[in-house]
Amino acid sequence: MLRDCIELTQYVPGKSIEEVRKKYGLKRIVKLASNENPYGPSPKAINALRSFLDLHIYPDPSYSELRERLSEYTGWEEDRIVVSTGIDGILETIFSLLIDKGDEVLIPVPTFPYYHILTRLRCGREVLVKRGRNFRIDESVLNFITKKTKIVIVCSPNNPTGNTESEEVVRAIAESTDGLVFVDEAYIEFSDSKMDIDAENVVIARTFSKAFGLANLRIGYARLPDWLLEPFRAASTPFPVSTPAERAAIAALDDVKWMQECVERIRFERERVYRELKGMVEVHPSQANFLFFRSPLDNLAEELLKKGVIVRDCRNFVGCDRHIRVTVGKPEDNDMFLEAVKEVLGVDSTDRHPGNGENSSS
């Protein structure tokens, strides 16, 4: 019954707290695997969610109020903003519109696995390009663009490596292809820099799941070029975001200060954990709310689970082997993670690993 061309690999999420508790019988467990905001959303967002009672009525399909507030927050034109079920929902609609069998999707690796799944689901052809120094996309990517290139994926900051991309290189990509450049900025609030590229073949997508702490509500949004707006709305799932979720997002935008304070706490802890890890493993600088490092052990993620620390084993990410991605949590959770790593690796507090010699804010 399935199409012959489909090659599917199931997306593997991080383990849940209940899974680990059941397996190891632990009392205290910290989840540092899914890049969630450990402080949660603004209390205003929680109150907005709790106060909505008209669950029998469908949402406003235009999401006009949310798009108006997003325009104020981003500076984007309101008419060009679309809303969907997370960035994943935006990607799904765009892939449905653009990808035919054999069309090429250029994916710099390693990056978020769902890009691969969507390409295979639409029977497209993955063009995998190895990243350059510090995991950045460099100009060599231009050599892989062909007439069959329909979508180029740019994730910045990139998941799982944490680096941002050069605006100059992304502009060069957009100018070198007739295909669509999809810029995934899920972690942009944690970054020191933002790209400002507005072109006829560029989509920029963001989310409320990370910095705003609304992961469970699945609210994503994007700025589309004018020609793509009508097809996108026609192909999108009807009512992709519920009204309670929309109200929570609007309330979160009413309290941007809460989000910014959470981000500052996370960034402070990110630098602290980076410095500590640098003495033990080869860890890479990050502009997101997580750190990416290569373990000297094959089974580090599993050993950390036994100590009640859930991290993301990145071996199912194309281009990774012993790599681990750890979310930056609250100070006490990060302390538990660092202590567990020391115990598993047998690192004494006086031992030092040469690290990679880079500053974590680069």
C-alpha positions in Angstrom: 0.0 0.0 0.0 2.9 2.4 0.7 4.6 4.2 -2.2 7.6 2.2 -3.5 9.9 5.2 -3.2 9.3 5.8 0.5 12.3 5.1 2.8 11.3 5.9 6.4 13.4 6.1 9.5 11.4 6.8 12.7 12.3 10.0 14.5 13.7 9.0 17.9 12.9 11.5 20.7 14.8 11.7 24.0 13.9 9.3 26.7 11.2 10.4 29.2 11.6 10.7 32.9 9.1 7.9 33.5 11.0 5.5 31.1 14.2 6.0 33.1 12.6 5.8 36.5 10.9 2.5 35.5 14.1 1.1 34.1 16.6 2.0 36.8 14.3 2.7 39.9 15.8 6.1 40.5 14.2 8.8 42.7 15.8 11.9 41.2 16.0 12.2 37.4 16.9 15.3 35.3 15.9 15.5 31.7 18.4 17.4 29.6 17.7 15.8 26.3 14.9 17.8 24.5 16.1 21.4 24.7 13.2 22.6 26.7 13.1 25.9 28.7 13.6 24.5 32.3 11.8 27.6 33.8 8.6 27.1 31.8 6.4 29.7 30.2 5.3 33.1 31.5 2.7 32.8 34.2 0.6 35.0 31.9 0.6 32.3 29.3 -0.4 29.7 31.8 -3.3 31.8 33.0 -4.4 32.4 29.4 -4.4 28.7 28.8 -6.4 27.9 31.9 -9.0 30.6 31.4 -10.1 29.5 28.0 -13.4 27.5 28.2 -14.9 27.6 24.7 -13.4 24.2 23.7 -16.4 23.4 21.5 -15.6 26.2 19.1 -13.0 26.0 16.3 -10.1 28.5 16.2 -10.0 31.6 14.1 -8.4 30.2 10.9 -6.6 33.5 10.2 -4.9 33.7 13.6 -5.1 37.4 13.0 -4.4 38.5 16.6 -1.4 36.3 17.0 0.0 37.3 13.6 -0.4 41.0 14.6 1.5 40.4 17.8 4.2 38.4 16.0 4.6 41.3 13.5 5.3 43.6 16.4 7.8 41.2 18.0 9.7 40.3 14.8 9.3 43.4 12.7 8.0 41.2 9.9 5.0 42.2 7.7 1.8 40.7 9.3 0.4 39.6 6.0 3.4 37.4 5.3 3.3 35.6 8.6 1.9 32.0 8.8 1.2 29.9 11.8 1.3 26.1 12.1 1.9 23.2 14.5 5.5 24.0 15.3 8.2 24.5 12.7 7.6 20.8 11.8 4.1 21.7 10.6 5.5 24.5 8.4 8.1 22.2 7.0 5.5 19.5 6.3 3.3 21.9 4.3 6.2 23.3 2.3 7.6 19.9 1.5 4.1 18.8 0.3 4.0 21.8 -2.0 7.5 21.6 -3.5 8.9 18.1 -3.4 8.2 15.6 -6.2 9.9 12.3 -6.6 13.6 12.8 -7.4 13.7 16.4 -6.4 16.8 17.3 -4.4 16.9 18.6 -0.8 20.3 19.9 0.2 20.9 19.1 3.9 24.2 20.1 5.6 25.0 17.5 8.2 24.8 16.9 11.1 21.5 18.5 11.7 17.9 17.9 12.8 16.8 14.4 11.7 13.3 15.4 10.7 14.6 17.0 7.6 15.7 13.6 6.4 12.4 12.0 7.2 10.4 14.6 5.3 12.6 14.3 2.3 12.2 10.5 2.2 8.5 10.7 2.9 8.1 12.9 -0.2 10.3 10.6 -2.2 12.9 13.3 -2.7 16.6 12.8 -3.0 18.8 13.8 0.0 22.0 15.7 -0.9 24.1 15.5 2.2 26.9 18.1 2.6 29.5 17.9 5.3 29.8 21.0 7.3 33.1 22.9 7.5 35.1 24.3 10.4 33.2 24.6 13.6 30.3 22.9 11.9 29.5 26.0 9.9 28.1 25.8 6.3 30.8 27.2 4.1 30.9 28.2 0.4 31.7 24.7 -0.7 27.9 24.0 -0.4 27.4 26.0 -3.6 29.1 23.2 -5.5 26.2 20.9 -4.6 23.4 23.1 -5.9 21.9 21.8 -9.2 18.9 22.5 -11.3 17.1 19.8 -9.3 17.6 21.5 -6.0 14.2 22.4 -4.6 15.0 23.1 -0.9 18.2 24.0 0.9 18.0 23.6 4.7 19.7 26.0 6.9 19.3 25.5 10.7 20.7 28.4 12.7 21.6 28.0 15.5 22.0 24.4 14.3 20.6 21.4 16.1 22.6 19.5 17.4 25.9 21.4 17.0 24.8 24.8 18.4 26.6 27.1 15.9 25.1 29.9 13.9 25.5 30.3 10.1 27.1 33.1 8.2 24.6 35.6 6.7 27.0 36.1 3.8 27.0 32.4 3.0 23.2 32.0 3.3 22.8 35.0 1.0 25.1 33.4 -1.5 23.1 30.1 -1.3 19.8 32.0 -2.0 21.4 33.8 -5.0 22.8 30.6 -6.4 19.6 28.5 -6.5 16.1 28.8 -7.9 15.0 26.5 -5.1 13.7 27.5 -1.6 16.1 28.3 1.2 14.4 27.2 4.5 16.0 28.9 7.5 15.1 27.2 10.8 15.6 29.6 13.7 14.0 27.6 16.5 16.8 28.6 18.9 17.3 32.2 17.7 16.4 33.9 21.0 19.5 32.2 22.6 21.9 33.6 20.0 24.0 36.7 19.9 23.3 37.3 16.2 20.4 37.2 13.8 20.3 37.0 10.1 18.2 39.6 8.2 17.6 38.0 4.8 14.4 38.8 2.9 14.3 37.3 -0.6 11.8 35.7 -2.9 13.2 32.2 -2.2 13.8 32.5 1.5 11.5 31.3 4.4 12.5 32.0 8.0 10.7 29.9 10.6 10.6 30.2 14.4 8.8 28.7 17.3 7.3 29.2 20.8 8.6 25.7 21.9 12.1 26.7 23.1 12.8 30.2 24.6 9.1 30.9 25.3 8.6 27.5 27.1 5.5 26.4 25.2 6.8 23.1 23.7 3.7 21.1 24.5 1.4 23.5 22.6 3.2 23.2 19.3 3.1 26.7 18.0 5.4 27.6 15.1 5.4 30.6 12.7 7.2 31.7 9.6 7.7 34.6 7.2 7.0 33.5 3.6 7.6 35.2 0.3 4.4 36.6 -1.3 4.1 33.9 -4.0 4.1 31.1 -1.4 1.4 32.5 0.9 -1.7 31.4 -1.0 -0.5 27.9 -1.8 0.7 27.5 1.8 -2.7 28.4 3.2 -4.5 26.2 0.8 -2.3 23.2 1.6 -2.0 23.7 5.4 -4.0 21.6 7.8 -7.2 23.4 8.8 -7.0 25.0 12.2 -3.4 23.8 12.9 -3.1 25.7 16.2 -5.8 25.6 18.9 -7.3 28.8 20.4 -6.0 28.0 23.9 -2.5 27.6 22.4 -2.9 30.9 20.4 -4.0 32.7 23.6 -1.0 31.3 25.5 1.3 32.5 22.7 -0.2 36.0 22.7 0.1 36.2 26.5 3.8 35.0 26.2 4.3 37.9 23.8 2.8 40.2 26.4 5.5 39.1 28.8 8.6 39.0 26.6 10.6 40.1 29.7 9.9 36.7 31.3 11.3 35.0 28.2 14.4 37.2 28.1 15.1 36.6 31.8 14.9 32.9 31.2 17.3 33.2 28.2 19.8 35.2 30.3 19.8 32.5 33.0 20.3 29.8 30.4 23.0 31.6 28.6 24.9 32.2 31.9 24.6 28.5 32.7 25.6 27.5 29.2 28.9 29.3 29.6 29.5 27.8 33.0 28.8 24.2 31.8 30.9 24.8 28.7 33.9 25.7 30.9 33.4 22.7 33.1 33.0 20.3 30.2 36.0 21.7 28.4 38.2 20.2 31.0 36.8 16.7 30.4 35.7 16.3 26.7 35.9 17.8 23.3 32.9 20.3 23.6 31.9 22.8 21.0 30.8 26.5 21.5 27.0 27.0 21.3 24.6 29.8 20.5 21.6 27.7 21.5 20.3 26.3 24.8 22.4 23.1 24.6 25.9 22.0 24.2 27.4 19.4 21.8 30.4 17.3 22.6 32.1 14.1 21.6 32.4 11.4 24.3 35.5 9.3 24.8 33.2 6.4 25.6 30.7 4.5 23.3 28.1 4.2 26.0 28.3 7.5 27.9 24.6 8.4 27.4 23.5 5.1 28.9 25.9 5.4 31.8 24.5 8.8 32.6 20.9 7.4 32.5 22.0 5.0 35.3 22.8 8.1 37.3 19.5 9.8 36.6 20.7 12.2 33.9 18.9 12.1 30.5 21.0 13.5 27.6 20.6 13.1 23.8 22.7 10.3 22.3 23.3 11.8 18.8 24.4 8.6 17.0 21.1 8.6 15.0 22.0 12.0 13.6 23.7 11.7 10.2 27.3 12.6 10.6 27.6 11.9 14.3 29.2 9.0 16.1 29.9 9.3 19.9 28.4 12.7 20.1 26.2 13.9 22.9 23.8 16.9 23.1 23.0 18.1 26.5 20.3 20.7 27.2 21.3 23.6 29.6 19.0 23.2 32.6 18.7 24.9 36.0 21.9 25.2 38.0 21.2 22.2 40.2 20.4 20.0 37.2 23.5 21.1 35.4 25.5 20.3 38.6 24.0 16.8 38.7 25.0 16.3 35.0 28.6 17.5 35.5 29.1 15.4 38.5 27.7 12.3 36.7 30.1 12.9 33.8 33.0 13.2 36.1 32.0 9.9 37.8 31.5 8.0 34.6 34.7 9.3 33.0 36.7 8.9 36.2 37.8 12.5 36.0 39.4 14.1 39.1 38.7 17.8 39.6 42.4 18.5 39.0 42.5 16.7 35.7 42.2 18.7 32.5 41.3 17.8 28.9 42.8 20.0 26.2 39.4 20.8 24.8 39.1 22.6 21.5 40.6 25.9 22.6 37.6 28.1 21.6 35.6 30.7 23.4 32.0 29.5 23.9 30.5 32.8 22.8 32.0 32.5 19.3 
